[in-house]
Amino acid sequence: MANEISKLDAMVSLRPTANIYGYSDKPVWGSENNDGLVQPTDAEVEAEKVRLQTEYDAKQYQRDRQLEYPSIQDQLDMQYHDLVNGTTTWKDAIQAVKDSNPKP
């Protein structure tokens, strides 16, 4: 798990317009400008942390692919040469990345 969802992340996700500040593991519910918003319970926050972590972990393949894809400039060059030469270099390169990092 490369990224751990914090209590602050969960609180902001649950109450995106709330005045929340502080450190990731010790967020503080602001007393001003929350216009009737109710602070989420610890159980709600923990459930949201689990939901957000599950969502983050499920997209690991996307982050892995992003690191392996050739740059856009290189991809455009591949596409140009494929068009001129009748080759499939670009398709092959992209498929190799997708094959090495499949969707779950």
Phi and psi restraints in degrees (range 20) as a CNS / XPLOR table:
assign (resid 1 and name C) (resid 2 and name N)
       (resid 2 and name CA) (resid 2 and name C) 1.0 -77.7 20.0 2
assign (resid 2 and name N) (resid 2 and name CA)
       (resid 2 and name C) (resid 3 and name N) 1.0 -28.7 20.0 2
assign (resid 2 and name C) (resid 3 and name N)
       (resid 3 and name CA) (resid 3 and name C) 1.0 -132.3 20.0 2
assign (resid 3 and name N) (resid 3 and name CA)
       (resid 3 and name C) (resid 4 and name N) 1.0 122.0 20.0 2
assign (resid 3 and name C) (resid 4 and name N)
       (resid 4 and name CA) (resid 4 and name C) 1.0 -99.7 20.0 2
assign (resid 4 and name N) (resid 4 and name CA)
       (resid 4 and name C) (resid 5 and name N) 1.0 130.4 20.0 2
assign (resid 4 and name C) (resid 5 and name N)
       (resid 5 and name CA) (resid 5 and name C) 1.0 -72.8 20.0 2
assign (resid 5 and name N) (resid 5 and name CA)
       (resid 5 and name C) (resid 6 and name N) 1.0 131.3 20.0 2
assign (resid 5 and name C) (resid 6 and name N)
       (resid 6 and name CA) (resid 6 and name C) 1.0 -92.8 20.0 2
assign (resid 6 and name N) (resid 6 and name CA)
       (resid 6 and name C) (resid 7 and name N) 1.0 167.6 20.0 2
assign (resid 6 and name C) (resid 7 and name N)
       (resid 7 and name CA) (resid 7 and name C) 1.0 -62.0 20.0 2
assign (resid 7 and name N) (resid 7 and name CA)
       (resid 7 and name C) (resid 8 and name N) 1.0 -39.1 20.0 2
assign (resid 7 and name C) (resid 8 and name N)
       (resid 8 and name CA) (resid 8 and name C) 1.0 -62.3 20.0 2
assign (resid 8 and name N) (resid 8 and name CA)
       (resid 8 and name C) (resid 9 and name N) 1.0 -44.4 20.0 2
assign (resid 8 and name C) (resid 9 and name N)
       (resid 9 and name CA) (resid 9 and name C) 1.0 -55.3 20.0 2
assign (resid 9 and name N) (resid 9 and name CA)
       (resid 9 and name C) (resid 10 and name N) 1.0 -46.2 20.0 2
assign (resid 9 and name C) (resid 10 and name N)
       (resid 10 and name CA) (resid 10 and name C) 1.0 -65.6 20.0 2
assign (resid 10 and name N) (resid 10 and name CA)
       (resid 10 and name C) (resid 11 and name N) 1.0 -42.5 20.0 2
assign (resid 10 and name C) (resid 11 and name N)
       (resid 11 and name CA) (resid 11 and name C) 1.0 -65.0 20.0 2
assign (resid 11 and name N) (resid 11 and name CA)
       (resid 11 and name C) (resid 12 and name N) 1.0 -41.6 20.0 2
assign (resid 11 and name C) (resid 12 and name N)
       (resid 12 and name CA) (resid 12 and name C) 1.0 -65.4 20.0 2
assign (resid 12 and name N) (resid 12 and name CA)
       (resid 12 and name C) (resid 13 and name N) 1.0 -38.1 20.0 2
assign (resid 12 and name C) (resid 13 and name N)
       (resid 13 and name CA) (resid 13 and name C) 1.0 -64.6 20.0 2
assign (resid 13 and name N) (resid 13 and name CA)
       (resid 13 and name C) (resid 14 and name N) 1.0 -40.0 20.0 2
assign (resid 13 and name C) (resid 14 and name N)
       (resid 14 and name CA) (resid 14 and name C) 1.0 -73.8 20.0 2
assign (resid 14 and name N) (resid 14 and name CA)
       (resid 14 and name C) (resid 15 and name N) 1.0 -35.8 20.0 2
assign (resid 14 and name C) (resid 15 and name N)
       (resid 15 and name CA) (resid 15 and name C) 1.0 -132.7 20.0 2
assign (resid 15 and name N) (resid 15 and name CA)
       (resid 15 and name C) (resid 16 and name N) 1.0 72.4 20.0 2
assign (resid 15 and name C) (resid 16 and name N)
       (resid 16 and name CA) (resid 16 and name C) 1.0 -61.2 20.0 2
assign (resid 16 and name N) (resid 16 and name CA)
       (resid 16 and name C) (resid 17 and name N) 1.0 -22.7 20.0 2
assign (resid 16 and name C) (resid 17 and name N)
       (resid 17 and name CA) (resid 17 and name C) 1.0 -98.9 20.0 2
assign (resid 17 and name N) (resid 17 and name CA)
       (resid 17 and name C) (resid 18 and name N) 1.0 2.3 20.0 2
assign (resid 17 and name C) (resid 18 and name N)
       (resid 18 and name CA) (resid 18 and name C) 1.0 -76.9 20.0 2
assign (resid 18 and name N) (resid 18 and name CA)
       (resid 18 and name C) (resid 19 and name N) 1.0 156.9 20.0 2
assign (resid 18 and name C) (resid 19 and name N)
       (resid 19 and name CA) (resid 19 and name C) 1.0 -88.1 20.0 2
assign (resid 19 and name N) (resid 19 and name CA)
       (resid 19 and name C) (resid 20 and name N) 1.0 95.0 20.0 2
assign (resid 19 and name C) (resid 20 and name N)
       (resid 20 and name CA) (resid 20 and name C) 1.0 -123.8 20.0 2
assign (resid 20 and name N) (resid 20 and name CA)
       (resid 20 and name C) (resid 21 and name N) 1.0 133.5 20.0 2
assign (resid 20 and name C) (resid 21 and name N)
       (resid 21 and name CA) (resid 21 and name C) 1.0 -142.5 20.0 2
assign (resid 21 and name N) (resid 21 and name CA)
       (resid 21 and name C) (resid 22 and name N) 1.0 175.4 20.0 2
assign (resid 21 and name C) (resid 22 and name N)
       (resid 22 and name CA) (resid 22 and name C) 1.0 113.3 20.0 2
assign (resid 22 and name N) (resid 22 and name CA)
       (resid 22 and name C) (resid 23 and name N) 1.0 -164.4 20.0 2
assign (resid 22 and name C) (resid 23 and name N)
       (resid 23 and name CA) (resid 23 and name C) 1.0 -87.6 20.0 2
assign (resid 23 and name N) (resid 23 and name CA)
       (resid 23 and name C) (resid 24 and name N) 1.0 161.0 20.0 2
assign (resid 23 and name C) (resid 24 and name N)
       (resid 24 and name CA) (resid 24 and name C) 1.0 -59.3 20.0 2
assign (resid 24 and name N) (resid 24 and name CA)
       (resid 24 and name C) (resid 25 and name N) 1.0 -35.9 20.0 2
assign (resid 24 and name C) (resid 25 and name N)
       (resid 25 and name CA) (resid 25 and name C) 1.0 -94.3 20.0 2
assign (resid 25 and name N) (resid 25 and name CA)
       (resid 25 and name C) (resid 26 and name N) 1.0 -7.5 20.0 2
assign (resid 25 and name C) (resid 26 and name N)
       (resid 26 and name CA) (resid 26 and name C) 1.0 -137.5 20.0 2
assign (resid 26 and name N) (resid 26 and name CA)
       (resid 26 and name C) (resid 27 and name N) 1.0 63.8 20.0 2
assign (resid 26 and name C) (resid 27 and name N)
       (resid 27 and name CA) (resid 27 and name C) 1.0 -70.3 20.0 2
assign (resid 27 and name N) (resid 27 and name CA)
       (resid 27 and name C) (resid 28 and name N) 1.0 151.9 20.0 2
assign (resid 27 and name C) (resid 28 and name N)
       (resid 28 and name CA) (resid 28 and name C) 1.0 -118.8 20.0 2
assign (resid 28 and name N) (resid 28 and name CA)
       (resid 28 and name C) (resid 29 and name N) 1.0 129.3 20.0 2
assign (resid 28 and name C) (resid 29 and name N)
       (resid 29 and name CA) (resid 29 and name C) 1.0 -78.6 20.0 2
assign (resid 29 and name N) (resid 29 and name CA)
       (resid 29 and name C) (resid 30 and name N) 1.0 116.1 20.0 2
assign (resid 29 and name C) (resid 30 and name N)
       (resid 30 and name CA) (resid 30 and name C) 1.0 -64.2 20.0 2
assign (resid 30 and name N) (resid 30 and name CA)
       (resid 30 and name C) (resid 31 and name N) 1.0 145.3 20.0 2
assign (resid 30 and name C) (resid 31 and name N)
       (resid 31 and name CA) (resid 31 and name C) 1.0 -89.9 20.0 2
assign (resid 31 and name N) (resid 31 and name CA)
       (resid 31 and name C) (resid 32 and name N) 1.0 -10.7 20.0 2
assign (resid 31 and name C) (resid 32 and name N)
       (resid 32 and name CA) (resid 32 and name C) 1.0 -112.7 20.0 2
assign (resid 32 and name N) (resid 32 and name CA)
       (resid 32 and name C) (resid 33 and name N) 1.0 151.6 20.0 2
assign (resid 32 and name C) (resid 33 and name N)
       (resid 33 and name CA) (resid 33 and name C) 1.0 61.5 20.0 2
assign (resid 33 and name N) (resid 33 and name CA)
       (resid 33 and name C) (resid 34 and name N) 1.0 26.3 20.0 2
assign (resid 33 and name C) (resid 34 and name N)
       (resid 34 and name CA) (resid 34 and name C) 1.0 -99.0 20.0 2
assign (resid 34 and name N) (resid 34 and name CA)
       (resid 34 and name C) (resid 35 and name N) 1.0 1.1 20.0 2
assign (resid 34 and name C) (resid 35 and name N)
       (resid 35 and name CA) (resid 35 and name C) 1.0 36.2 20.0 2
assign (resid 35 and name N) (resid 35 and name CA)
       (resid 35 and name C) (resid 36 and name N) 1.0 55.7 20.0 2
assign (resid 35 and name C) (resid 36 and name N)
       (resid 36 and name CA) (resid 36 and name C) 1.0 82.0 20.0 2
assign (resid 36 and name N) (resid 36 and name CA)
       (resid 36 and name C) (resid 37 and name N) 1.0 0.8 20.0 2
assign (resid 36 and name C) (resid 37 and name N)
       (resid 37 and name CA) (resid 37 and name C) 1.0 -67.7 20.0 2
assign (resid 37 and name N) (resid 37 and name CA)
       (resid 37 and name C) (resid 38 and name N) 1.0 138.5 20.0 2
assign (resid 37 and name C) (resid 38 and name N)
       (resid 38 and name CA) (resid 38 and name C) 1.0 -97.1 20.0 2
assign (resid 38 and name N) (resid 38 and name CA)
       (resid 38 and name C) (resid 39 and name N) 1.0 132.6 20.0 2
assign (resid 38 and name C) (resid 39 and name N)
       (resid 39 and name CA) (resid 39 and name C) 1.0 -62.2 20.0 2
assign (resid 39 and name N) (resid 39 and name CA)
       (resid 39 and name C) (resid 40 and name N) 1.0 133.1 20.0 2
assign (resid 39 and name C) (resid 40 and name N)
       (resid 40 and name CA) (resid 40 and name C) 1.0 -65.8 20.0 2
assign (resid 40 and name N) (resid 40 and name CA)
       (resid 40 and name C) (resid 41 and name N) 1.0 148.6 20.0 2
assign (resid 40 and name C) (resid 41 and name N)
       (resid 41 and name CA) (resid 41 and name C) 1.0 -73.0 20.0 2
assign (resid 41 and name N) (resid 41 and name CA)
       (resid 41 and name C) (resid 42 and name N) 1.0 163.5 20.0 2
assign (resid 41 and name C) (resid 42 and name N)
       (resid 42 and name CA) (resid 42 and name C) 1.0 -59.3 20.0 2
assign (resid 42 and name N) (resid 42 and name CA)
       (resid 42 and name C) (resid 43 and name N) 1.0 -38.0 20.0 2
assign (resid 42 and name C) (resid 43 and name N)
       (resid 43 and name CA) (resid 43 and name C) 1.0 -64.8 20.0 2
assign (resid 43 and name N) (resid 43 and name CA)
       (resid 43 and name C) (resid 44 and name N) 1.0 -41.5 20.0 2
assign (resid 43 and name C) (resid 44 and name N)
       (resid 44 and name CA) (resid 44 and name C) 1.0 -63.5 20.0 2
assign (resid 44 and name N) (resid 44 and name CA)
       (resid 44 and name C) (resid 45 and name N) 1.0 -42.0 20.0 2
assign (resid 44 and name C) (resid 45 and name N)
       (resid 45 and name CA) (resid 45 and name C) 1.0 -64.3 20.0 2
assign (resid 45 and name N) (resid 45 and name CA)
       (resid 45 and name C) (resid 46 and name N) 1.0 -45.0 20.0 2
assign (resid 45 and name C) (resid 46 and name N)
       (resid 46 and name CA) (resid 46 and name C) 1.0 -64.0 20.0 2
assign (resid 46 and name N) (resid 46 and name CA)
       (resid 46 and name C) (resid 47 and name N) 1.0 -40.7 20.0 2
assign (resid 46 and name C) (resid 47 and name N)
       (resid 47 and name CA) (resid 47 and name C) 1.0 -64.5 20.0 2
assign (resid 47 and name N) (resid 47 and name CA)
       (resid 47 and name C) (resid 48 and name N) 1.0 -38.5 20.0 2
assign (resid 47 and name C) (resid 48 and name N)
       (resid 48 and name CA) (resid 48 and name C) 1.0 -69.3 20.0 2
assign (resid 48 and name N) (resid 48 and name CA)
       (resid 48 and name C) (resid 49 and name N) 1.0 -36.8 20.0 2
assign (resid 48 and name C) (resid 49 and name N)
       (resid 49 and name CA) (resid 49 and name C) 1.0 -59.6 20.0 2
assign (resid 49 and name N) (resid 49 and name CA)
       (resid 49 and name C) (resid 50 and name N) 1.0 -44.8 20.0 2
assign (resid 49 and name C) (resid 50 and name N)
       (resid 50 and name CA) (resid 50 and name C) 1.0 -63.4 20.0 2
assign (resid 50 and name N) (resid 50 and name CA)
       (resid 50 and name C) (resid 51 and name N) 1.0 -44.2 20.0 2
assign (resid 50 and name C) (resid 51 and name N)
       (resid 51 and name CA) (resid 51 and name C) 1.0 -61.7 20.0 2
assign (resid 51 and name N) (resid 51 and name CA)
       (resid 51 and name C) (resid 52 and name N) 1.0 -47.5 20.0 2
assign (resid 51 and name C) (resid 52 and name N)
       (resid 52 and name CA) (resid 52 and name C) 1.0 -65.0 20.0 2
assign (resid 52 and name N) (resid 52 and name CA)
       (resid 52 and name C) (resid 53 and name N) 1.0 -39.5 20.0 2
assign (resid 52 and name C) (resid 53 and name N)
       (resid 53 and name CA) (resid 53 and name C) 1.0 -65.5 20.0 2
assign (resid 53 and name N) (resid 53 and name CA)
       (resid 53 and name C) (resid 54 and name N) 1.0 -41.9 20.0 2
assign (resid 53 and name C) (resid 54 and name N)
       (resid 54 and name CA) (resid 54 and name C) 1.0 -61.5 20.0 2
assign (resid 54 and name N) (resid 54 and name CA)
       (resid 54 and name C) (resid 55 and name N) 1.0 -43.5 20.0 2
assign (resid 54 and name C) (resid 55 and name N)
       (resid 55 and name CA) (resid 55 and name C) 1.0 -63.2 20.0 2
assign (resid 55 and name N) (resid 55 and name CA)
       (resid 55 and name C) (resid 56 and name N) 1.0 -44.2 20.0 2
assign (resid 55 and name C) (resid 56 and name N)
       (resid 56 and name CA) (resid 56 and name C) 1.0 -62.7 20.0 2
assign (resid 56 and name N) (resid 56 and name CA)
       (resid 56 and name C) (resid 57 and name N) 1.0 -48.3 20.0 2
assign (resid 56 and name C) (resid 57 and name N)
       (resid 57 and name CA) (resid 57 and name C) 1.0 -62.8 20.0 2
assign (resid 57 and name N) (resid 57 and name CA)
       (resid 57 and name C) (resid 58 and name N) 1.0 -35.1 20.0 2
assign (resid 57 and name C) (resid 58 and name N)
       (resid 58 and name CA) (resid 58 and name C) 1.0 -66.7 20.0 2
assign (resid 58 and name N) (resid 58 and name CA)
       (resid 58 and name C) (resid 59 and name N) 1.0 -18.5 20.0 2
assign (resid 58 and name C) (resid 59 and name N)
       (resid 59 and name CA) (resid 59 and name C) 1.0 -103.0 20.0 2
assign (resid 59 and name N) (resid 59 and name CA)
       (resid 59 and name C) (resid 60 and name N) 1.0 16.2 20.0 2
assign (resid 59 and name C) (resid 60 and name N)
       (resid 60 and name CA) (resid 60 and name C) 1.0 -59.3 20.0 2
assign (resid 60 and name N) (resid 60 and name CA)
       (resid 60 and name C) (resid 61 and name N) 1.0 -38.3 20.0 2
assign (resid 60 and name C) (resid 61 and name N)
       (resid 61 and name CA) (resid 61 and name C) 1.0 -59.2 20.0 2
assign (resid 61 and name N) (resid 61 and name CA)
       (resid 61 and name C) (resid 62 and name N) 1.0 -34.0 20.0 2
assign (resid 61 and name C) (resid 62 and name N)
       (resid 62 and name CA) (resid 62 and name C) 1.0 -66.1 20.0 2
assign (resid 62 and name N) (resid 62 and name CA)
       (resid 62 and name C) (resid 63 and name N) 1.0 -42.5 20.0 2
assign (resid 62 and name C) (resid 63 and name N)
       (resid 63 and name CA) (resid 63 and name C) 1.0 -67.3 20.0 2
assign (resid 63 and name N) (resid 63 and name CA)
       (resid 63 and name C) (resid 64 and name N) 1.0 -37.2 20.0 2
assign (resid 63 and name C) (resid 64 and name N)
       (resid 64 and name CA) (resid 64 and name C) 1.0 -66.0 20.0 2
assign (resid 64 and name N) (resid 64 and name CA)
       (resid 64 and name C) (resid 65 and name N) 1.0 -42.9 20.0 2
assign (resid 64 and name C) (resid 65 and name N)
       (resid 65 and name CA) (resid 65 and name C) 1.0 -61.7 20.0 2
assign (resid 65 and name N) (resid 65 and name CA)
       (resid 65 and name C) (resid 66 and name N) 1.0 -43.3 20.0 2
assign (resid 65 and name C) (resid 66 and name N)
       (resid 66 and name CA) (resid 66 and name C) 1.0 -56.3 20.0 2
assign (resid 66 and name N) (resid 66 and name CA)
       (resid 66 and name C) (resid 67 and name N) 1.0 -37.6 20.0 2
assign (resid 66 and name C) (resid 67 and name N)
       (resid 67 and name CA) (resid 67 and name C) 1.0 -70.7 20.0 2
assign (resid 67 and name N) (resid 67 and name CA)
       (resid 67 and name C) (resid 68 and name N) 1.0 -27.6 20.0 2
assign (resid 67 and name C) (resid 68 and name N)
       (resid 68 and name CA) (resid 68 and name C) 1.0 -95.3 20.0 2
assign (resid 68 and name N) (resid 68 and name CA)
       (resid 68 and name C) (resid 69 and name N) 1.0 -23.4 20.0 2
assign (resid 68 and name C) (resid 69 and name N)
       (resid 69 and name CA) (resid 69 and name C) 1.0 -60.7 20.0 2
assign (resid 69 and name N) (resid 69 and name CA)
       (resid 69 and name C) (resid 70 and name N) 1.0 142.2 20.0 2
assign (resid 69 and name C) (resid 70 and name N)
       (resid 70 and name CA) (resid 70 and name C) 1.0 -63.3 20.0 2
assign (resid 70 and name N) (resid 70 and name CA)
       (resid 70 and name C) (resid 71 and name N) 1.0 157.7 20.0 2
assign (resid 70 and name C) (resid 71 and name N)
       (resid 71 and name CA) (resid 71 and name C) 1.0 -59.8 20.0 2
assign (resid 71 and name N) (resid 71 and name CA)
       (resid 71 and name C) (resid 72 and name N) 1.0 159.6 20.0 2
assign (resid 71 and name C) (resid 72 and name N)
       (resid 72 and name CA) (resid 72 and name C) 1.0 -58.6 20.0 2
assign (resid 72 and name N) (resid 72 and name CA)
       (resid 72 and name C) (resid 73 and name N) 1.0 -40.6 20.0 2
assign (resid 72 and name C) (resid 73 and name N)
       (resid 73 and name CA) (resid 73 and name C) 1.0 -59.9 20.0 2
assign (resid 73 and name N) (resid 73 and name CA)
       (resid 73 and name C) (resid 74 and name N) 1.0 -45.2 20.0 2
assign (resid 73 and name C) (resid 74 and name N)
       (resid 74 and name CA) (resid 74 and name C) 1.0 -65.6 20.0 2
assign (resid 74 and name N) (resid 74 and name CA)
       (resid 74 and name C) (resid 75 and name N) 1.0 -38.2 20.0 2
assign (resid 74 and name C) (resid 75 and name N)
       (resid 75 and name CA) (resid 75 and name C) 1.0 -64.8 20.0 2
assign (resid 75 and name N) (resid 75 and name CA)
       (resid 75 and name C) (resid 76 and name N) 1.0 -42.3 20.0 2
assign (resid 75 and name C) (resid 76 and name N)
       (resid 76 and name CA) (resid 76 and name C) 1.0 -63.9 20.0 2
assign (resid 76 and name N) (resid 76 and name CA)
       (resid 76 and name C) (resid 77 and name N) 1.0 -38.9 20.0 2
assign (resid 76 and name C) (resid 77 and name N)
       (resid 77 and name CA) (resid 77 and name C) 1.0 -63.5 20.0 2
assign (resid 77 and name N) (resid 77 and name CA)
       (resid 77 and name C) (resid 78 and name N) 1.0 -43.2 20.0 2
assign (resid 77 and name C) (resid 78 and name N)
       (resid 78 and name CA) (resid 78 and name C) 1.0 -60.0 20.0 2
assign (resid 78 and name N) (resid 78 and name CA)
       (resid 78 and name C) (resid 79 and name N) 1.0 -45.1 20.0 2
assign (resid 78 and name C) (resid 79 and name N)
       (resid 79 and name CA) (resid 79 and name C) 1.0 -62.8 20.0 2
assign (resid 79 and name N) (resid 79 and name CA)
       (resid 79 and name C) (resid 80 and name N) 1.0 -41.6 20.0 2
assign (resid 79 and name C) (resid 80 and name N)
       (resid 80 and name CA) (resid 80 and name C) 1.0 -60.4 20.0 2
assign (resid 80 and name N) (resid 80 and name CA)
       (resid 80 and name C) (resid 81 and name N) 1.0 -50.1 20.0 2
assign (resid 80 and name C) (resid 81 and name N)
       (resid 81 and name CA) (resid 81 and name C) 1.0 -66.3 20.0 2
assign (resid 81 and name N) (resid 81 and name CA)
       (resid 81 and name C) (resid 82 and name N) 1.0 -33.9 20.0 2
assign (resid 81 and name C) (resid 82 and name N)
       (resid 82 and name CA) (resid 82 and name C) 1.0 -62.5 20.0 2
assign (resid 82 and name N) (resid 82 and name CA)
       (resid 82 and name C) (resid 83 and name N) 1.0 -42.4 20.0 2
assign (resid 82 and name C) (resid 83 and name N)
       (resid 83 and name CA) (resid 83 and name C) 1.0 -64.4 20.0 2
assign (resid 83 and name N) (resid 83 and name CA)
       (resid 83 and name C) (resid 84 and name N) 1.0 -45.1 20.0 2
assign (resid 83 and name C) (resid 84 and name N)
       (resid 84 and name CA) (resid 84 and name C) 1.0 -70.4 20.0 2
assign (resid 84 and name N) (resid 84 and name CA)
       (resid 84 and name C) (resid 85 and name N) 1.0 -40.5 20.0 2
assign (resid 84 and name C) (resid 85 and name N)
       (resid 85 and name CA) (resid 85 and name C) 1.0 -99.1 20.0 2
assign (resid 85 and name N) (resid 85 and name CA)
       (resid 85 and name C) (resid 86 and name N) 1.0 -5.9 20.0 2
assign (resid 85 and name C) (resid 86 and name N)
       (resid 86 and name CA) (resid 86 and name C) 1.0 69.7 20.0 2
assign (resid 86 and name N) (resid 86 and name CA)
       (resid 86 and name C) (resid 87 and name N) 1.0 30.5 20.0 2
assign (resid 86 and name C) (resid 87 and name N)
       (resid 87 and name CA) (resid 87 and name C) 1.0 -103.8 20.0 2
assign (resid 87 and name N) (resid 87 and name CA)
       (resid 87 and name C) (resid 88 and name N) 1.0 178.9 20.0 2
assign (resid 87 and name C) (resid 88 and name N)
       (resid 88 and name CA) (resid 88 and name C) 1.0 -127.6 20.0 2
assign (resid 88 and name N) (resid 88 and name CA)
       (resid 88 and name C) (resid 89 and name N) 1.0 35.2 20.0 2
assign (resid 88 and name C) (resid 89 and name N)
       (resid 89 and name CA) (resid 89 and name C) 1.0 -57.3 20.0 2
assign (resid 89 and name N) (resid 89 and name CA)
       (resid 89 and name C) (resid 90 and name N) 1.0 -45.6 20.0 2
assign (resid 89 and name C) (resid 90 and name N)
       (resid 90 and name CA) (resid 90 and name C) 1.0 -65.0 20.0 2
assign (resid 90 and name N) (resid 90 and name CA)
       (resid 90 and name C) (resid 91 and name N) 1.0 -49.6 20.0 2
assign (resid 90 and name C) (resid 91 and name N)
       (resid 91 and name CA) (resid 91 and name C) 1.0 -58.0 20.0 2
assign (resid 91 and name N) (resid 91 and name CA)
       (resid 91 and name C) (resid 92 and name N) 1.0 -42.1 20.0 2
assign (resid 91 and name C) (resid 92 and name N)
       (resid 92 and name CA) (resid 92 and name C) 1.0 -64.7 20.0 2
assign (resid 92 and name N) (resid 92 and name CA)
       (resid 92 and name C) (resid 93 and name N) 1.0 -41.3 20.0 2
assign (resid 92 and name C) (resid 93 and name N)
       (resid 93 and name CA) (resid 93 and name C) 1.0 -64.7 20.0 2
assign (resid 93 and name N) (resid 93 and name CA)
       (resid 93 and name C) (resid 94 and name N) 1.0 -44.1 20.0 2
assign (resid 93 and name C) (resid 94 and name N)
       (resid 94 and name CA) (resid 94 and name C) 1.0 -66.8 20.0 2
assign (resid 94 and name N) (resid 94 and name CA)
       (resid 94 and name C) (resid 95 and name N) 1.0 -43.2 20.0 2
assign (resid 94 and name C) (resid 95 and name N)
       (resid 95 and name CA) (resid 95 and name C) 1.0 -63.5 20.0 2
assign (resid 95 and name N) (resid 95 and name CA)
       (resid 95 and name C) (resid 96 and name N) 1.0 -35.5 20.0 2
assign (resid 95 and name C) (resid 96 and name N)
       (resid 96 and name CA) (resid 96 and name C) 1.0 -62.3 20.0 2
assign (resid 96 and name N) (resid 96 and name CA)
       (resid 96 and name C) (resid 97 and name N) 1.0 -40.7 20.0 2
assign (resid 96 and name C) (resid 97 and name N)
       (resid 97 and name CA) (resid 97 and name C) 1.0 -66.8 20.0 2
assign (resid 97 and name N) (resid 97 and name CA)
       (resid 97 and name C) (resid 98 and name N) 1.0 -44.7 20.0 2
assign (resid 97 and name C) (resid 98 and name N)
       (resid 98 and name CA) (resid 98 and name C) 1.0 -63.3 20.0 2
assign (resid 98 and name N) (resid 98 and name CA)
       (resid 98 and name C) (resid 99 and name N) 1.0 -39.5 20.0 2
assign (resid 98 and name C) (resid 99 and name N)
       (resid 99 and name CA) (resid 99 and name C) 1.0 -67.0 20.0 2
assign (resid 99 and name N) (resid 99 and name CA)
       (resid 99 and name C) (resid 100 and name N) 1.0 -36.1 20.0 2
assign (resid 99 and name C) (resid 100 and name N)
       (resid 100 and name CA) (resid 100 and name C) 1.0 -80.5 20.0 2
assign (resid 100 and name N) (resid 100 and name CA)
       (resid 100 and name C) (resid 101 and name N) 1.0 -12.3 20.0 2
assign (resid 100 and name C) (resid 101 and name N)
       (resid 101 and name CA) (resid 101 and name C) 1.0 -137.1 20.0 2
assign (resid 101 and name N) (resid 101 and name CA)
       (resid 101 and name C) (resid 102 and name N) 1.0 70.2 20.0 2
assign (resid 101 and name C) (resid 102 and name N)
       (resid 102 and name CA) (resid 102 and name C) 1.0 -71.0 20.0 2
assign (resid 102 and name N) (resid 102 and name CA)
       (resid 102 and name C) (resid 103 and name N) 1.0 155.4 20.0 2
assign (resid 102 and name C) (resid 103 and name N)
       (resid 103 and name CA) (resid 103 and name C) 1.0 -66.6 20.0 2
assign (resid 103 and name N) (resid 103 and name CA)
       (resid 103 and name C) (resid 104 and name N) 1.0 146.1 20.0 2
